[in-house]
Amino acid sequence: MFRELSQLLDELHDGLVAIQAREGMQLSGVEMTLPVELRPVLRDGGCVLLAEFPRSSGVDAWTPLPSRLVLAWSQDGAAATEATP
């Protein structure tokens, strides 16, 4: 299900926080490179970027290559994101 990119990022961050709590560890920094499908949608007079992780990893002539989303979170609160088509 496609959802706003900000919601997807919040869910990833919440998962990291849950791992820390469950495992009793402190993460100082996390970097991820993830495949992601993106869809720009016009909504309320603006453009919203919807995102979802691909359902399958197979690539063929009918399935476009997903974009890659590179994320980095650090303990000092600095965050960086980069999306490539």
All heavy atoms as an XYZ file, in Angstrom:
643
protein
N       0.843     -1.173      0.000
C       0.000      0.000      0.000
C       0.893      1.243      0.000
O       1.733      1.422      0.876
C      -0.875     -0.027      1.252
C      -1.714      1.203      1.427
S      -2.790      1.085      2.858
C      -1.711      1.723      4.112
N       0.710      2.074     -1.002
C       1.491      3.304     -1.083
C       1.024      4.281     -0.004
O      -0.175      4.403      0.255
C       1.332      3.946     -2.467
C       2.206      3.315     -3.503
C       1.812      2.154     -4.144
C       3.427      3.873     -3.831
C       2.614      1.562     -5.097
C       4.242      3.292     -4.786
C       3.827      2.128     -5.416
N       1.984      4.933      0.622
C       1.687      5.950      1.639
C       2.687      7.083      1.479
O       3.691      6.939      0.785
C       1.724      5.350      3.025
C       3.013      4.614      3.346
C       2.752      3.610      4.465
N       3.937      2.897      4.835
C       4.259      1.694      4.379
N       3.518      1.093      3.503
N       5.337      1.086      4.795
N       2.428      8.181      2.141
C       3.324      9.328      2.015
C       4.727      8.934      2.467
O       4.899      8.195      3.432
C       2.810     10.504      2.822
C       1.575     11.129      2.227
C       1.179     12.431      2.880
O       2.053     13.116      3.440
O      -0.011     12.767      2.812
N       5.727      9.460      1.753
C       7.115      9.133      2.064
C       7.449      9.448      3.516
O       8.147      8.687      4.177
C       8.058      9.879      1.116
C       9.548      9.643      1.315
C       9.900      8.162      1.166
C      10.364     10.481      0.350
N       6.924     10.536      4.047
C       7.205     10.897      5.444
C       6.704      9.818      6.404
O       7.355      9.513      7.403
C       6.581     12.248      5.790
O       5.178     12.195      5.641
N       5.564      9.215      6.098
C       5.022      8.146      6.950
C       5.917      6.913      6.878
O       6.195      6.271      7.895
C       3.603      7.791      6.517
C       2.967      6.721      7.373
C       1.577      6.337      6.904
O       1.037      6.923      5.964
N       1.003      5.345      7.541
N       6.394      6.582      5.680
C       7.291      5.449      5.512
C       8.573      5.644      6.322
O       9.039      4.737      7.013
C       7.613      5.259      4.029
C       8.393      4.014      3.671
C       7.434      2.850      3.437
C       9.215      4.261      2.434
N       9.129      6.866      6.275
C      10.345      7.166      7.036
C      10.090      7.093      8.540
O      10.932      6.595      9.298
C      10.888      8.537      6.648
C      11.382      8.673      5.208
C      11.751     10.121      4.907
C      12.538      7.737      4.932
N       8.936      7.590      8.984
C       8.583      7.496     10.406
C       8.496      6.041     10.852
O       8.954      5.684     11.943
C       7.253      8.200     10.687
C       7.363      9.706     10.691
O       8.496     10.231     10.815
O       6.312     10.377     10.576
N       7.915      5.176     10.018
C       7.803      3.758     10.362
C       9.178      3.092     10.463
O       9.419      2.279     11.355
C       6.929      3.040      9.343
C       5.470      3.443      9.430
C       4.626      2.879      8.299
O       5.137      2.050      7.509
O       3.456      3.279      8.198
N      10.085      3.434      9.549
C      11.444      2.895      9.633
C      12.129      3.337     10.919
O      12.773      2.537     11.605
C      12.268      3.343      8.429
C      11.948      2.682      7.093
C      12.670      3.398      5.958
C      12.310      1.212      7.116
N      11.986      4.624     11.257
C      12.600      5.146     12.482
C      11.994      4.479     13.719
O      12.721      4.091     14.641
C      12.434      6.663     12.549
C      13.133      7.269     13.703
N      12.480      7.617     14.858
C      14.452      7.562     13.905
C      13.356      8.104     15.714
N      14.550      8.086     15.159
N      10.673      4.320     13.744
C      10.012      3.660     14.872
C      10.516      2.228     15.044
O      10.675      1.740     16.165
C       8.493      3.661     14.691
C       7.885      5.047     14.799
O       8.579      5.984     15.270
O       6.713      5.210     14.399
N      10.775      1.557     13.922
C      11.318      0.199     13.987
C      12.696      0.172     14.624
O      13.002     -0.717     15.416
N      13.531      1.157     14.302
C      14.861      1.229     14.917
C      14.764      1.479     16.419
O      15.492      0.877     17.211
C      15.687      2.324     14.256
C      16.091      2.086     12.805
C      16.756      3.328     12.233
C      17.008      0.879     12.693
N      13.859      2.360     16.808
C      13.661      2.647     18.235
C      13.179      1.382     18.957
O      13.634      1.068     20.064
C      12.667      3.819     18.423
C      12.283      3.986     19.876
C      13.268      5.106     17.864
N      12.277      0.626     18.324
C      11.773     -0.615     18.930
C      12.885     -1.650     19.080
O      12.945     -2.367     20.088
C      10.627     -1.178     18.088
N      13.776     -1.739     18.100
C      14.904     -2.678     18.195
C      15.788     -2.310     19.382
O      16.207     -3.176     20.145
C      15.719     -2.676     16.884
C      14.931     -3.364     15.780
C      17.080     -3.353     17.080
C      15.543     -3.219     14.403
N      16.063     -1.022     19.541
C      16.886     -0.584     20.686
C      16.233     -0.972     22.009
O      16.894     -1.479     22.908
C      17.081      0.935     20.657
C      18.014      1.416     19.587
C      18.269      2.906     19.713
O      19.404      3.279     19.902
N      17.266      3.743     19.610
N      14.927     -0.728     22.125
C      14.225     -1.019     23.375
C      14.183     -2.520     23.643
O      14.414     -2.967     24.768
C      12.813     -0.453     23.309
N      13.892     -3.302     22.615
C      13.760     -4.750     22.791
C      15.106     -5.406     23.086
O      15.205     -6.289     23.922
C      13.132     -5.362     21.532
C      12.876     -6.848     21.661
C      12.236     -7.453     20.416
N      13.140     -7.376     19.283
C      12.853     -6.768     18.127
N      11.701     -6.191     17.941
N      13.743     -6.751     17.141
N      16.149     -4.971     22.413
C      17.456     -5.599     22.556
C      18.319     -4.956     23.634
O      19.405     -5.446     23.934
C      18.209     -5.572     21.220
C      17.477     -6.275     20.081
C      17.270     -7.757     20.345
O      18.130     -8.387     20.998
O      16.239     -8.286     19.900
N      17.875     -3.817     24.184
C      18.645     -3.147     25.226
C      19.967     -2.590     24.739
O      20.965     -2.632     25.448
N      19.968     -2.084     23.515
C      21.208     -1.530     22.968
C      20.990     -0.082     22.569
O      19.863      0.382     22.460
C      21.673     -2.338     21.750
C      20.711     -2.272     20.582
S      21.318     -3.021     19.074
C      21.238     -4.732     19.454
N      22.080      0.628     22.358
C      22.038      2.021     21.926
C      22.701      2.114     20.560
O      23.879      1.814     20.425
C      22.764      2.918     22.934
C      22.796      4.374     22.553
C      21.422      5.026     22.600
O      20.625      4.712     23.467
N      21.159      5.907     21.676
N      21.932      2.491     19.549
C      22.481      2.662     18.212
C      23.038      4.069     18.082
O      22.353      5.042     18.368
C      21.395      2.436     17.152
C      20.737      1.056     17.133
C      19.566      1.036     16.152
C      21.754     -0.009     16.771
N      24.281      4.193     17.647
C      24.862      5.525     17.477
C      24.650      6.052     16.064
O      24.664      7.256     15.831
C      26.356      5.506     17.799
O      27.024      4.624     16.932
N      24.428      5.156     15.113
C      24.174      5.565     13.746
C      23.706      4.378     12.917
O      24.123      3.255     13.160
N      22.836      4.640     11.973
C      22.304      3.593     11.106
C      22.277      4.117      9.678
O      21.857      5.247      9.441
C      20.874      3.186     11.535
C      20.285      2.173     10.570
C      20.855      2.658     12.946
N      22.734      3.298      8.750
C      22.661      3.635      7.332
C      21.957      2.498      6.609
O      22.227      1.328      6.881
C      24.054      3.833      6.742
C      24.765      5.050      7.271
C      26.099      5.286      6.595
O      26.291      4.807      5.450
O      26.940      5.940      7.210
N      21.045      2.848      5.694
C      20.305      1.855      4.929
C      20.224      2.283      3.473
O      20.082      3.470      3.192
C      18.866      1.738      5.433
C      18.693      1.214      6.818
S      16.931      1.088      7.181
C      16.838      2.238      8.530
N      20.296      1.315      2.589
C      20.005      1.536      1.176
C      18.878      0.579      0.833
O      19.048     -0.641      0.928
C      21.237      1.260      0.289
O      22.293      2.132      0.690
C      20.908      1.497     -1.175
N      17.718      1.127      0.474
C      16.517      0.326      0.269
C      15.915      0.582     -1.103
O      15.897      1.721     -1.575
C      15.471      0.693      1.335
C      15.917      0.603      2.785
C      14.914      1.299      3.689
C      16.068     -0.851      3.181
N      15.380     -0.474     -1.740
C      14.626     -0.243     -2.965
C      13.279      0.373     -2.590
O      12.695      0.036     -1.550
C      14.446     -1.650     -3.543
C      14.509     -2.546     -2.355
C      15.433     -1.876     -1.366
N      12.805      1.293     -3.394
C      11.528      1.938     -3.091
C      10.847      2.339     -4.396
O      11.507      2.723     -5.364
C      11.732      3.163     -2.159
C      12.520      4.254     -2.832
C      10.426      3.688     -1.640
N       9.541      2.161     -4.440
C       8.748      2.623     -5.575
C       8.128      3.956     -5.179
O       7.583      4.091     -4.084
C       7.664      1.608     -5.916
C       8.222      0.285     -6.413
C       7.144     -0.731     -6.696
O       5.956     -0.357     -6.816
O       7.491     -1.919     -6.786
N       8.231      4.937     -6.055
C       7.746      6.284     -5.768
C       6.661      6.680     -6.759
O       6.756      6.344     -7.940
C       8.900      7.290     -5.836
C      10.059      7.037     -4.885
C      11.228      7.938     -5.239
C       9.627      7.244     -3.454
N       5.644      7.404     -6.274
C       4.579      7.925     -7.121
C       4.244      9.342     -6.681
O       3.755      9.548     -5.572
C       3.314      7.090     -6.989
C       3.383      5.737     -7.599
C       2.040      5.068     -7.566
N       2.168      3.706     -8.052
C       1.255      2.791     -7.896
N       0.134      3.081     -7.253
N       1.436      1.576     -8.369
N       4.483     10.314     -7.552
C       4.031     11.677     -7.225
C       2.521     11.772     -7.482
O       2.024     11.275     -8.490
C       4.822     12.557     -8.188
C       5.176     11.653     -9.327
C       5.244     10.262     -8.784
N       1.796     12.376     -6.548
C       0.345     12.505     -6.659
C      -0.035     13.949     -6.369
O       0.441     14.538     -5.388
C      -0.368     11.564     -5.649
C      -1.866     11.768     -5.666
C      -0.024     10.113     -5.934
N      -0.882     14.516     -7.221
C      -1.382     15.868     -6.974
C      -2.519     15.782     -5.963
O      -3.471     15.027     -6.144
C      -1.861     16.503     -8.280
C      -0.777     16.672     -9.343
C      -1.383     17.238    -10.621
C       0.336     17.560     -8.848
N      -2.380     16.568     -4.880
C      -3.373     16.519     -3.798
C      -3.440     17.882     -3.129
O      -2.416     18.458     -2.779
C      -2.966     15.455     -2.788
C      -3.971     15.252     -1.681
C      -3.496     14.300     -0.609
N      -3.255     12.961     -1.143
C      -2.529     12.055     -0.509
N      -1.963     12.331      0.642
N      -2.351     10.859     -1.036
N      -4.646     18.377     -2.931
C      -4.883     19.631     -2.210
C      -4.046     20.788     -2.755
O      -3.467     21.567     -1.995
C      -4.613     19.454     -0.712
C      -5.509     18.392     -0.085
O      -6.670     18.283     -0.514
O      -5.042     17.692      0.827
N      -3.947     20.892     -4.059
C      -3.218     21.993     -4.670
C      -1.711     21.854     -4.640
O      -0.989     22.789     -4.970
N      -1.212     20.692     -4.247
C       0.227     20.469     -4.194
C       0.567     19.068     -4.666
O      -0.296     18.325     -5.125
N       1.813     18.715     -4.547
C       2.273     17.388     -4.955
C       2.759     16.631     -3.722
O       3.520     17.167     -2.916
C       3.403     17.515     -5.975
S       3.941     15.936     -6.637
N       2.297     15.401     -3.575
C       2.687     14.534     -2.461
C       3.436     13.348     -3.045
O       3.034     12.791     -4.068
C       1.440     14.048     -1.685
C       1.823     13.072     -0.597
C       0.679     15.216     -1.114
N       4.530     12.970     -2.425
C       5.307     11.827     -2.890
C       4.892     10.599     -2.086
O       5.086     10.534     -0.873
C       6.803     12.097     -2.720
C       7.740     11.110     -3.381
C       7.472     11.000     -4.879
C       9.180     11.519     -3.141
N       4.293      9.624     -2.784
C       3.906      8.364     -2.162
C       5.012      7.347     -2.399
O       5.679      7.368     -3.442
C       2.588      7.852     -2.740
C       1.381      8.769     -2.601
C       0.149      8.108     -3.211
C       1.132      9.164     -1.165
N       5.199      6.443     -1.443
C       6.289      5.472     -1.540
C       5.857      4.126     -0.986
O       4.959      4.040     -0.149
C       7.506      5.980     -0.756
N       6.519      3.081     -1.472
C       6.295      1.725     -0.976
C       7.506      0.887     -1.332
O       8.190      1.147     -2.326
C       5.039      1.120     -1.603
C       4.699     -0.266     -1.107
C       4.508     -0.341      0.392
O       3.407     -0.075      0.894
O       5.493     -0.662      1.089
N       7.778     -0.109     -0.519
C       8.846     -1.043     -0.839
C       8.306     -2.034     -1.863
O       7.146     -2.440     -1.785
C       9.316     -1.778      0.420
C       9.925     -0.854      1.433
C       9.332     -0.673      2.670
C      11.077     -0.148      1.144
C       9.878      0.191      3.596
C      11.637      0.725      2.067
C      11.031      0.888      3.297
N       9.109     -2.429     -2.846
C       8.631     -3.360     -3.875
C       8.169     -4.675     -3.261
O       8.745     -5.161     -2.289
C       9.859     -3.584     -4.762
C      10.765     -2.435     -4.484
C      10.484     -2.016     -3.075
N       7.128     -5.249     -3.834
C       6.576     -6.519     -3.340
C       7.418     -7.722     -3.764
O       7.413     -8.744     -3.113
C       5.148     -6.705     -3.852
C       4.213     -5.644     -3.372
C       3.740     -5.981     -1.991
N       2.793     -4.961     -1.541
C       2.739     -4.532     -0.324
N       3.541     -4.998      0.580
N       1.865     -3.618      0.027
N       8.101     -7.600     -4.894
C       8.929     -8.707     -5.353
C      10.298     -8.179     -5.742
O      10.462     -7.006     -6.056
C       8.280     -9.410     -6.551
O       8.240     -8.530     -7.658
N      11.269     -9.058     -5.727
C      12.634     -8.639     -6.059
C      12.983     -8.975     -7.505
O      14.046     -8.622     -7.982
C      13.640     -9.295     -5.110
O      13.539    -10.700     -5.225
N      12.096     -9.679     -8.194
C      12.357    -10.048     -9.579
C      12.245     -8.854    -10.507
O      11.378     -8.003    -10.349
N      13.130     -8.777    -11.460
C      13.109     -7.701    -12.445
C      13.008     -8.353    -13.821
O      13.757     -9.268    -14.140
C      14.382     -6.832    -12.360
C      14.387     -5.782    -13.451
C      14.485     -6.189    -10.987
N      12.049     -7.903    -14.618
C      11.913     -8.400    -15.980
C      11.551     -7.225    -16.889
O      11.566     -6.077    -16.463
C      10.861     -9.513    -16.048
C       9.524     -9.074    -15.491
O       9.155     -7.886    -15.644
O       8.834     -9.910    -14.904
N      11.221     -7.524    -18.115
C      10.923     -6.456    -19.079
C       9.673     -5.666    -18.704
O       9.504     -4.526    -19.133
C      10.775     -7.055    -20.468
N       8.800     -6.236    -17.904
C       7.533     -5.585    -17.549
C       7.610     -4.819    -16.241
O       6.766     -3.996    -15.944
C       6.416     -6.624    -17.453
C       6.223     -7.346    -18.725
C       6.672     -8.603    -19.027
C       5.575     -6.864    -19.899
N       6.343     -8.930    -20.302
C       5.656     -7.877    -20.870
C       4.942     -5.679    -20.227
C       5.124     -7.731    -22.140
C       4.401     -5.544    -21.496
C       4.493     -6.549    -22.436
N       8.588     -5.114    -15.431
C       8.702     -4.496    -14.114
C       9.834     -3.477    -14.133
O      10.982     -3.836    -14.385
C       9.002     -5.561    -13.037
O       8.029     -6.593    -13.127
C       8.976     -4.943    -11.647
N       9.521     -2.206    -13.878
C      10.603     -1.208    -13.861
C      11.512     -1.409    -12.647
O      11.105     -1.944    -11.620
C       9.856      0.123    -13.756
C       8.552     -0.223    -13.114
C       8.223     -1.619    -13.560
N      12.756     -1.001    -12.805
C      13.682     -1.050    -11.675
C      13.227     -0.051    -10.612
O      12.882      1.087    -10.936
C      15.093     -0.687    -12.124
C      15.794     -1.695    -13.030
C      17.099     -1.110    -13.539
C      16.040     -2.983    -12.285
N      13.198     -0.467     -9.356
C      12.815      0.486     -8.306
C      13.913      1.515     -8.078
O      15.076      1.281     -8.388
C      12.630     -0.397     -7.072
C      13.466     -1.600     -7.337
C      13.488     -1.790     -8.826
N      13.519      2.643     -7.547
C      14.501      3.639     -7.123
C      15.197      3.121     -5.877
O      14.743      2.172     -5.242
C      13.802      4.959     -6.804
O      13.174      5.483     -7.941
N      16.301      3.755     -5.510
C      16.998      3.403     -4.275
C      16.907      4.592     -3.335
O      17.132      5.734     -3.729
C      18.466      3.082     -4.532
C      18.691      1.786     -5.244
C      20.147      1.521     -5.431
N      20.795      2.716     -5.973
C      22.051      3.044     -5.775
N      22.826      2.285     -5.072
N      22.561      4.143     -6.302
N      16.590      4.314     -2.101
C      16.528      5.331     -1.065
C      17.670      5.067     -0.097
O      17.772      3.975      0.461
C      15.182      5.278     -0.337
C      14.968      6.274      0.789
C      14.961      7.702      0.239
C      13.668      5.978      1.508
N      18.543      6.049      0.066
C      19.675      5.922      0.981
C      19.373      6.786      2.202
O      19.130      7.983      2.083
C      20.992      6.382      0.307
C      22.154      6.266      1.278
C      21.249      5.578     -0.952
N      19.354      6.161      3.376
C      19.031      6.843      4.634
C      20.184      6.727      5.604
O      20.861      5.698      5.647
C      17.815      6.191      5.304
C      16.510      6.182      4.546
C      15.538      5.236      5.214
C      15.948      7.569      4.498
N      20.370      7.760      6.399
C      21.357      7.713      7.474
C      20.805      8.473      8.664
O      20.370      9.611      8.526
C      22.677      8.323      7.026
N      20.729      7.798      9.803
C      20.332      8.436     11.058
C      21.523      8.349     12.002
O      22.218      7.342     12.046
C      19.156      7.699     11.714
C      17.822      8.017     11.154
C      17.133      9.184     11.274
C      16.983      7.144     10.389
N      15.925      9.089     10.635
C      15.810      7.848     10.083
C      17.110      5.840      9.937
C      14.763      7.297      9.356
C      16.076      5.290      9.207
C      14.928      6.021      8.925
N      21.731      9.416     12.787
C      22.817      9.385     13.762
C      22.289      9.817     15.129
O      21.249     10.457     15.232
C      23.979     10.278     13.322
O      23.583     11.622     13.322
N      23.037      9.466     16.150
C      22.630      9.748     17.524
C      22.495     11.245     17.782
O      21.674     11.668     18.578
C      23.634      9.144     18.488
C      23.209      9.211     19.927
C      24.204      8.485     20.818
O      25.333      8.211     20.432
N      23.776      8.145     22.010
N      23.283     12.072     17.097
C      23.211     13.514     17.321
C      22.010     14.178     16.642
O      21.869     15.389     16.681
C      24.512     14.195     16.903
C      24.811     14.065     15.417
O      23.940     13.580     14.666
O      25.915     14.429     15.011
N      21.174     13.358     15.996
C      19.952     13.900     15.395
C      20.095     14.285     13.946
O      19.106     14.628     13.312
N      21.288     14.256     13.403
C      21.465     14.579     11.988
C      20.917     13.444     11.149
O      21.140     12.275     11.439
C      22.934     14.801     11.676
N      20.156     13.772     10.133
C      19.603     12.761      9.237
C      19.852     13.179      7.813
O      19.850     14.358      7.491
C      18.111     12.596      9.490
N      20.095     12.210      6.963
C      20.301     12.503      5.557
C      19.522     11.494      4.740
O      19.436     10.326      5.100
C      21.783     12.415      5.214
N      18.912     11.943      3.645
C      18.226     11.053      2.749
C      18.627     11.379      1.322
O      18.952     12.526      1.004
C      16.691     11.160      2.869
O      16.325     12.509      2.575
C      16.214     10.784      4.245
N      18.607     10.384      0.486
C      18.936     10.571     -0.920
C      18.141      9.530     -1.695
O      18.116      8.356     -1.338
C      20.433     10.338     -1.121
C      20.872     10.291     -2.549
C      22.330      9.884     -2.675
O      23.130     10.177     -1.769
O      22.651      9.266     -3.689
N      17.459      9.950     -2.730
C      16.726      9.014     -3.586
C      17.313      9.086     -4.983
O      17.608     10.162     -5.482
C      15.249      9.360     -3.613
N      17.502      7.907     -5.585
C      17.999      7.872     -6.948
C      17.052      7.047     -7.801
O      16.553      6.021     -7.348
C      19.411      7.259     -7.016
O      19.353      5.932     -6.470
C      20.411      8.077     -6.265
N      16.785      7.512     -9.018
C      15.895      6.745     -9.905
C      16.571      5.506    -10.448
O      17.718      5.323    -10.398
C      15.557      7.726    -11.022
C      16.594      8.780    -10.979
C      17.187      8.763     -9.605
